[in-house]
Amino acid sequence: MAISVFDLFTVGIGPSSSHTVGPMRAAALFAAELRQLGLLEQVGGLRVDVYGSLAATGRGHGTFTAILLGLEGYQPDEILPAQVEERLAAIDQSGQILLGGSRALTYRVEDMILHPLTVLERHTNGVRFTVFGTGGTTQDPVLHETVLHEATFFSVGGGFVVREGQEEAERQELESSSAELPYPFRTAASLLQHCATIGGGFSSVMLANERVHRTEQEIRQGLLHIHDVMEDCKNSSLQREGLLPGGLNVRRRAPAWHARLRAEDPDRDPKFWQEWVNLVALAVNEENASGGRVVTAPTNGAAGIIPAVLFYATHYVDGVRNAEQSTVDDAVVRFLLAAGAVGVLYKEQASISGAEVGCQGEVGSASSMAAAGLAEVMGGTPTQVENAAEIAMEHNLGLTCDPIGGLVQVPCIERNAIAAAKAINAAKMALWGDGDHRVSLDEVIVTMRETGRDMSSKYKETAMGGLAINTVNIVEC
């Protein structure tokens, strides 16, 4: 299918879209195939091989437990954090999973086979599932080397999953579905041409394309639901205190910051805008780091940027703040559609996977998308919106993905707040111009892609360089 705004903004669980959401989806797909093929009751053994970045940093990202839940049939957009804890406790106690939701099978995280130094050809985030037949009863299976079914999947960023051997079919399907759109685009240049044709902005083009598969009311309701989940994520985080899980002893700051802001800025003085933006970004990413329910925007590692900039749009932009709820809702829908249009460009021309191109593909693309959304809500022309997206990415080029301990905490949480401020500044700078600028958005996207290709693998979510080896580099005095 052609990339939809609802592909870029999906509900999932933390802490990572590529390392948690994607692997869970892949495992659930495999389990569903077993059921569809009528193979579940014949399964006597399971082998899971995890490759590359998934294996290298999977423990800190919750990859392996996410795979177990996916094999039980759970989907990241449906499972709740309480269910995650309940099922993982049951698996730990019994040593068994319910493959496909029904077939009891002895299997634990420790049984997974990790290949952190092996990168499969398609992508560094690879996982292979193999099930074997049994010659005995369910209670006393005798494992044979008969392979019942096998499949390899790649988690390519933002929760997107592709299957090995289906690349050509997926490419043809994408081309076919794109041909159905009234205004197909994969470059900013063609997007701008469509804007000129219809006399509208990025959001108008995206809306017209989305209407091929959904009514306008369904699109509106869906995007407002996405916004509600973002708000719920922030609000849930503001109720939590203490340390984030994982062993780094990172303290949650959002609750204390919120209390201070409410005391110092009870009337929402514009001079405090950046403190509120910082708060939203931190809150969302602290919730993500604790495995909470978040919106990939377009990834979990960058999940706080768009909610933070969207908060700015609804609380500080003239014509939106203090407006009727319908006006605020209109701004939210336009923001997410415009941001989604830019997200399509990054998916089509480059990557949003930190394991593939570094954090510039995650935080950089989110900052660029947010800048575009804000610029449109602030009344920018299509060329100014394109310029805002370009400025934001231009100043995130080369950003590495090297979280300490494989946890989406340091530097990820603060990085979201910094990138949100960059997005707001980029939008304001673009609106002070006339849209004419030296470097196009297409050029900066291609540059990001090439920078990612040239970047050393140790800076692309492998825990082999940068801040990821923090404990080695820091000398105690």
C-alpha positions as CSV (number, residue, x, y, z in Angstrom):
1,M,0.0,0.0,0.0
2,A,1.0,3.6,-0.5
3,I,2.4,5.1,2.7
4,S,-0.5,6.7,4.7
5,V,-0.4,9.2,7.5
6,F,-1.7,6.3,9.7
7,D,1.4,4.3,8.8
8,L,3.6,7.0,10.1
9,F,1.5,7.7,13.2
10,T,0.7,4.4,14.9
11,V,-0.1,3.4,18.4
12,G,2.4,1.1,20.0
13,I,4.4,0.4,23.2
14,G,7.9,1.6,24.1
15,P,10.7,1.9,24.1
16,S,11.5,1.5,20.4
17,S,9.5,1.3,17.1
18,S,12.2,-0.6,15.2
19,H,13.4,-2.7,18.2
20,T,10.1,-3.3,20.0
21,V,7.1,-2.6,17.8
22,G,8.6,-4.0,14.6
23,P,9.8,-7.3,16.1
24,M,6.5,-7.8,17.9
25,R,4.6,-7.3,14.6
26,A,7.0,-9.7,12.8
27,A,6.5,-12.4,15.4
28,A,2.7,-11.9,15.3
29,L,2.7,-12.2,11.5
30,F,4.6,-15.4,11.8
31,A,2.2,-16.8,14.4
32,A,-0.8,-15.8,12.3
33,E,0.8,-17.6,9.3
34,L,1.1,-20.8,11.4
35,R,-2.6,-20.6,12.3
36,Q,-3.7,-19.9,8.7
37,L,-1.6,-22.8,7.4
38,G,-3.1,-25.1,10.0
39,L,0.4,-25.8,11.5
40,L,0.0,-24.7,15.1
41,E,-0.9,-28.1,16.6
42,Q,2.0,-29.7,14.7
43,V,4.6,-27.5,16.2
44,G,7.0,-29.2,18.6
45,G,10.0,-26.8,18.6
46,L,10.8,-23.2,17.9
47,R,14.0,-21.4,16.9
48,V,14.4,-17.7,16.9
49,D,17.5,-16.1,15.4
50,V,18.0,-12.4,16.0
51,Y,20.5,-10.5,13.9
52,G,22.5,-7.3,13.8
53,S,21.3,-4.3,15.8
54,L,18.3,-6.2,17.1
55,A,20.7,-8.6,18.8
56,A,23.3,-6.1,19.8
57,T,20.9,-3.7,21.6
58,G,17.8,-5.8,21.9
59,R,17.9,-6.4,25.7
60,G,17.7,-2.7,26.5
61,H,15.0,-2.1,23.9
62,G,12.7,-4.9,25.1
63,T,13.2,-6.7,21.7
64,F,13.3,-10.2,23.0
65,T,10.3,-10.0,25.3
66,A,8.4,-8.2,22.5
67,I,9.1,-11.1,20.2
68,L,7.6,-13.5,22.8
69,L,4.5,-11.4,23.0
70,G,4.2,-11.3,19.3
71,L,4.5,-15.0,19.0
72,E,1.5,-15.3,21.3
73,G,-0.4,-13.2,18.8
74,Y,-0.3,-9.8,20.6
75,Q,-0.2,-6.6,18.4
76,P,1.6,-3.5,19.6
77,D,-1.3,-1.2,18.8
78,E,-3.7,-3.3,20.9
79,I,-1.8,-4.6,23.9
80,L,-1.8,-2.5,27.0
81,P,1.2,-2.0,29.4
82,A,-0.6,-4.0,32.1
83,Q,-1.1,-6.9,29.8
84,V,2.6,-6.8,28.9
85,E,3.6,-7.1,32.5
86,E,1.0,-9.9,33.1
87,R,2.0,-12.1,30.2
88,L,5.7,-11.7,30.7
89,A,5.3,-12.6,34.4
90,A,3.4,-15.7,33.4
91,I,5.9,-16.7,30.8
92,D,8.8,-16.2,33.3
93,Q,7.0,-18.4,35.8
94,S,5.9,-21.2,33.5
95,G,8.8,-21.2,31.0
96,Q,6.2,-21.5,28.3
97,I,4.6,-19.3,25.6
98,L,1.2,-19.8,24.0
99,L,2.3,-19.8,20.4
100,G,-0.5,-18.2,18.3
101,G,-2.4,-17.7,21.5
102,S,-3.1,-21.4,22.1
103,R,-0.2,-23.8,21.5
104,A,1.8,-24.2,24.7
105,L,5.4,-24.4,23.9
106,T,8.5,-24.4,26.2
107,Y,10.4,-21.3,25.3
108,R,12.2,-18.4,27.0
109,V,14.2,-15.4,26.1
110,E,17.3,-17.3,26.9
111,D,16.5,-19.8,24.1
112,M,16.9,-17.1,21.4
113,I,20.0,-17.3,19.3
114,L,21.7,-13.9,19.0
115,H,24.0,-12.8,16.1
116,P,25.0,-9.2,17.0
117,L,27.9,-9.2,14.5
118,T,25.9,-10.7,11.6
119,V,24.0,-8.2,9.4
120,L,21.7,-9.8,6.8
121,E,21.7,-8.3,3.4
122,R,18.3,-6.5,3.5
123,H,18.7,-4.6,6.8
124,T,20.6,-4.7,10.1
125,N,17.4,-5.4,12.0
126,G,16.7,-9.0,11.1
127,V,14.8,-11.8,12.8
128,R,14.3,-15.4,11.6
129,F,11.6,-17.7,12.9
130,T,11.7,-21.5,12.4
131,V,9.3,-24.1,13.8
132,F,9.8,-27.8,13.8
133,G,7.4,-30.7,13.9
134,T,6.9,-33.2,16.7
135,G,6.5,-36.9,16.5
136,G,5.0,-37.3,20.0
137,T,2.0,-36.0,22.0
138,T,1.5,-32.4,23.2
139,Q,2.6,-33.5,26.7
140,D,5.6,-35.4,25.6
141,P,6.8,-34.1,22.2
142,V,9.7,-35.7,20.4
143,L,11.4,-33.1,18.3
144,H,12.4,-34.0,14.8
145,E,14.5,-31.9,12.4
146,T,11.5,-31.5,10.1
147,V,11.1,-27.8,9.4
148,L,7.4,-27.0,9.3
149,H,7.7,-23.3,8.5
150,E,10.3,-20.6,8.3
151,A,10.3,-16.9,7.6
152,T,12.7,-13.9,8.0
153,F,11.6,-10.4,8.7
154,F,13.3,-7.0,8.8
155,S,12.2,-4.2,11.1
156,V,13.0,-1.2,8.9
157,G,12.1,1.7,11.2
158,G,8.9,3.3,12.6
159,G,7.4,-0.1,13.2
160,F,7.4,-1.0,9.5
161,V,8.2,-4.7,8.8
162,V,9.2,-6.3,5.5
163,R,9.5,-10.0,4.8
164,E,12.6,-11.5,3.0
165,G,11.8,-12.6,-0.5
166,Q,8.8,-10.4,-0.9
167,E,10.7,-7.2,-1.8
168,E,9.6,-7.2,-5.5
169,A,6.0,-8.0,-4.7
170,E,6.0,-5.2,-2.1
171,R,7.5,-2.8,-4.6
172,Q,4.9,-3.6,-7.2
173,E,2.1,-3.3,-4.6
174,L,3.4,0.1,-3.6
175,E,3.6,1.3,-7.2
176,S,0.1,0.0,-7.9
177,S,-1.4,1.6,-4.8
178,S,0.4,4.9,-5.5
179,A,-1.1,4.9,-9.0
180,E,-4.5,5.0,-7.3
181,L,-3.8,8.2,-5.6
182,P,-5.0,11.5,-7.2
183,Y,-1.7,13.2,-6.3
184,P,1.1,10.6,-5.9
185,F,4.5,12.0,-4.8
186,R,7.8,10.7,-3.6
187,T,9.8,14.0,-3.8
188,A,9.1,17.4,-2.4
189,A,9.3,18.8,-5.9
190,S,6.3,16.8,-7.0
191,L,4.5,17.6,-3.7
192,L,5.0,21.3,-4.4
193,Q,3.7,20.9,-7.9
194,H,0.5,19.2,-6.6
195,C,0.1,22.1,-4.1
196,A,0.2,24.5,-7.0
197,T,-2.3,22.4,-9.0
198,I,-4.9,22.3,-6.3
199,G,-4.1,25.7,-4.7
200,G,-3.6,24.2,-1.3
201,G,-0.9,23.2,1.1
202,F,0.8,20.0,2.1
203,S,-2.1,19.0,4.2
204,S,-4.5,19.4,1.3
205,V,-2.6,17.1,-0.9
206,M,-2.2,14.5,1.8
207,L,-5.9,14.7,2.7
208,A,-6.9,14.1,-1.0
209,N,-4.7,11.0,-1.1
210,E,-6.0,9.7,2.2
211,R,-9.6,10.0,0.9
212,V,-8.9,7.2,-1.5
213,H,-9.2,4.7,1.4
214,R,-11.1,6.6,4.1
215,T,-13.9,9.2,4.3
216,E,-12.9,12.7,5.4
217,Q,-14.7,12.1,8.7
218,E,-12.8,8.9,9.3
219,I,-9.5,10.6,8.6
220,R,-10.4,13.5,11.0
221,Q,-11.5,11.1,13.7
222,G,-8.4,8.9,13.2
223,L,-6.0,11.8,13.5
224,L,-7.8,13.3,16.5
225,H,-7.5,9.8,18.1
226,I,-3.8,9.9,17.5
227,H,-3.6,13.2,19.2
228,D,-5.6,11.9,22.1
229,V,-3.1,9.0,22.6
230,M,-0.3,11.5,22.5
231,E,-2.0,13.6,25.2
232,D,-2.8,10.4,27.3
233,C,0.9,9.4,27.0
234,K,2.1,12.8,28.3
235,N,-0.5,12.9,31.1
236,S,0.3,9.3,32.2
237,S,4.0,10.2,32.4
238,L,3.2,13.3,34.6
239,Q,1.8,10.9,37.2
240,R,4.8,8.7,37.5
241,E,7.8,9.4,39.7
242,G,11.0,7.7,40.5
243,L,13.6,6.0,38.3
244,L,13.2,4.7,34.7
245,P,13.7,1.0,34.4
246,G,16.9,-0.5,32.9
247,G,19.6,0.1,35.5
248,L,20.9,3.5,34.4
249,N,19.1,5.1,37.4
250,V,17.8,7.9,35.2
251,R,15.4,10.0,37.2
252,R,12.0,11.0,35.8
253,R,11.9,14.7,35.6
254,A,8.6,15.4,34.0
255,P,6.4,15.3,37.2
256,A,8.6,17.8,39.1
257,W,9.0,20.1,36.1
258,H,5.2,20.1,35.7
259,A,4.6,21.0,39.3
260,R,7.1,23.9,39.0
261,L,5.6,25.2,35.8
262,R,2.1,25.2,37.2
263,A,3.4,27.2,40.1
264,E,5.5,29.6,38.1
265,D,3.3,29.9,35.0
266,P,-0.4,29.5,36.1
267,D,-1.7,31.8,33.3
268,R,0.4,30.3,30.4
269,D,2.7,33.3,29.9
270,P,4.3,33.1,26.4
271,K,7.7,33.6,27.9
272,F,7.5,30.1,29.2
273,W,6.7,28.4,25.9
274,Q,10.0,26.6,25.7
275,E,9.8,25.2,29.2
276,W,6.3,23.7,28.3
277,V,7.6,22.3,25.0
278,N,10.6,20.7,26.8
279,L,8.2,19.3,29.4
280,V,6.0,17.6,26.8
281,A,8.9,16.1,24.9
282,L,10.5,14.8,28.1
283,A,7.2,13.4,29.4
284,V,6.4,11.5,26.3
285,N,9.9,10.0,26.0
286,E,10.0,9.1,29.7
287,E,6.8,7.2,29.2
288,N,8.3,5.5,26.1
289,A,11.4,4.6,28.0
290,S,9.3,2.8,30.6
291,G,7.5,0.7,28.0
292,G,4.3,2.8,28.0
293,R,1.7,3.4,25.3
294,V,3.0,5.9,22.7
295,V,2.5,7.1,19.2
296,T,5.3,6.3,16.7
297,A,5.9,9.8,15.3
298,P,7.4,8.5,13.1
299,T,9.5,6.3,15.5
300,N,9.3,5.7,19.2
301,G,12.8,7.1,19.8
302,A,11.6,10.4,18.4
303,A,8.0,10.1,19.8
304,G,8.2,13.3,21.9
305,I,9.0,15.8,19.1
306,I,5.8,16.1,17.2
307,P,3.6,16.1,20.4
308,A,5.7,18.8,21.8
309,V,5.6,21.0,18.7
310,L,1.9,20.2,18.3
311,F,1.4,21.5,21.9
312,Y,3.1,24.7,20.9
313,A,0.8,25.0,17.9
314,T,-2.4,24.6,19.9
315,H,-1.3,26.7,22.9
316,Y,0.9,29.5,21.4
317,V,-0.1,30.1,17.8
318,D,-2.4,33.1,17.2
319,G,-5.7,32.0,15.9
320,V,-5.5,28.6,17.5
321,R,-4.8,29.3,21.2
322,N,-7.9,30.0,23.2
323,A,-10.0,29.2,20.1
324,E,-13.1,27.1,19.8
325,Q,-12.4,23.3,20.1
326,S,-13.3,22.8,16.4
327,T,-10.7,25.3,15.4
328,V,-8.1,23.6,17.6
329,D,-9.1,20.2,16.1
330,D,-8.7,21.7,12.6
331,A,-5.2,22.8,13.4
332,V,-4.3,19.4,14.8
333,V,-5.6,17.6,11.7
334,R,-3.8,20.0,9.3
335,F,-0.6,19.7,11.4
336,L,-0.5,15.9,11.3
337,L,-1.4,15.7,7.6
338,A,1.4,18.2,6.6
339,A,3.8,16.4,8.9
340,G,2.8,13.1,7.4
341,A,3.4,14.4,3.9
342,V,7.0,15.1,4.8
343,G,7.3,11.7,6.6
344,V,6.3,10.1,3.3
345,L,9.3,11.8,1.6
346,Y,11.7,10.4,4.2
347,K,10.3,6.9,3.9
348,E,10.4,7.1,0.1
349,Q,13.8,8.6,-0.4
350,A,15.8,7.6,2.7
351,S,15.1,5.9,6.0
352,I,13.6,6.6,9.4
353,S,15.6,3.7,11.0
354,G,18.4,4.7,13.5
355,A,20.0,1.3,12.9
356,E,20.3,2.1,9.2
357,V,21.1,5.9,9.0
358,G,21.7,7.0,12.6
359,C,19.5,9.2,14.7
360,Q,19.2,11.7,12.0
361,G,16.7,9.3,10.5
362,E,14.6,9.3,13.6
363,V,15.0,12.6,15.5
364,G,16.0,14.4,12.3
365,S,13.0,13.3,10.3
366,A,10.6,13.9,13.3
367,S,12.0,17.5,13.7
368,S,11.6,18.1,9.9
369,M,8.0,16.7,10.0
370,A,7.1,18.8,13.0
371,A,8.6,22.0,11.4
372,A,6.4,21.4,8.4
373,G,3.3,20.9,10.4
374,L,3.9,24.0,12.5
375,A,4.7,26.2,9.5
376,E,1.5,25.2,7.8
377,V,-0.6,25.8,10.9
378,M,1.1,29.2,11.2
379,G,-0.1,30.1,7.7
380,G,3.0,29.3,5.7
381,T,2.9,28.9,2.0
382,P,3.9,25.5,0.5
383,T,7.4,26.8,-0.3
384,Q,7.8,28.1,3.2
385,V,6.6,24.8,4.7
386,E,9.1,22.9,2.5
387,N,11.8,25.4,3.6
388,A,10.9,24.8,7.3
389,A,11.2,21.0,6.9
390,E,14.6,21.5,5.1
391,I,16.0,23.8,7.8
392,A,15.1,21.3,10.5
393,M,16.8,18.3,8.8
394,E,19.8,20.4,7.7
395,H,20.7,21.0,11.3
396,N,20.3,17.4,12.3
397,L,22.5,15.9,9.7
398,G,25.1,13.4,11.0
399,L,23.2,12.7,14.3
400,T,24.4,9.4,15.6
401,C,22.3,6.7,17.3
402,D,24.3,5.5,20.3
403,P,22.1,5.2,23.4
404,I,23.8,4.2,26.6
405,G,23.2,0.6,27.6
406,G,20.9,0.1,24.5
407,L,18.2,2.0,26.5
408,V,16.1,4.7,24.8
409,Q,17.0,7.2,27.6
410,V,20.4,8.9,27.3
411,P,20.7,10.9,25.2
412,C,17.3,10.1,23.5
413,I,15.0,11.8,26.0
414,E,16.7,15.2,26.1
415,R,17.4,15.0,22.4
416,N,13.7,15.0,21.7
417,A,13.3,18.3,23.6
418,I,16.2,19.9,21.7
419,A,14.9,18.7,18.4
420,A,11.4,20.1,19.2
421,A,12.9,23.5,19.8
422,K,14.8,23.2,16.5
423,A,11.6,22.5,14.7
424,I,9.9,25.5,16.1
425,N,12.8,27.7,15.2
426,A,13.0,26.3,11.7
427,A,9.3,27.1,11.2
428,K,9.7,30.6,12.4
429,M,12.8,31.2,10.2
430,A,11.0,29.8,7.2
431,L,8.0,32.1,7.8
432,W,10.3,35.1,7.9
433,G,11.5,34.2,4.4
434,D,9.6,34.0,1.1
435,G,10.2,30.3,0.5
436,D,13.2,30.8,-1.7
437,H,16.3,29.0,-0.4
438,R,19.6,27.5,-1.6
439,V,19.2,23.8,-0.5
440,S,16.0,22.0,-1.3
441,L,14.2,19.5,1.0
442,D,14.9,16.8,-1.6
443,E,18.6,17.6,-1.6
444,V,18.8,17.5,2.2
445,I,16.9,14.2,2.4
446,V,19.3,12.6,-0.1
447,T,22.2,14.0,1.8
448,M,20.8,12.5,5.0
449,R,20.6,9.1,3.3
450,E,24.2,9.3,1.9
451,T,25.5,10.5,5.3
452,G,23.8,7.5,6.9
453,R,25.5,5.1,4.4
454,D,28.9,6.6,5.1
455,M,28.4,6.7,8.9
456,S,30.4,4.0,10.8
457,S,28.2,1.2,11.9
458,K,29.4,1.7,15.5
459,Y,27.3,4.9,15.5
460,K,24.2,3.2,14.3
461,E,22.5,1.5,17.2
462,T,25.1,-1.2,17.6
463,A,26.3,-0.3,21.2
464,M,29.8,-0.3,19.8
465,G,30.7,3.4,19.9
466,G,29.9,7.0,20.9
467,L,27.9,7.5,24.1
468,A,26.9,3.8,24.0
469,I,30.3,3.0,25.5
470,N,29.9,5.8,28.1
471,T,31.0,3.6,31.0
472,V,34.3,2.8,29.2
473,N,35.1,6.4,28.3
474,I,34.3,8.1,31.6
475,V,37.2,8.4,34.0
476,E,36.3,8.8,37.7
477,C,38.2,11.5,39.5
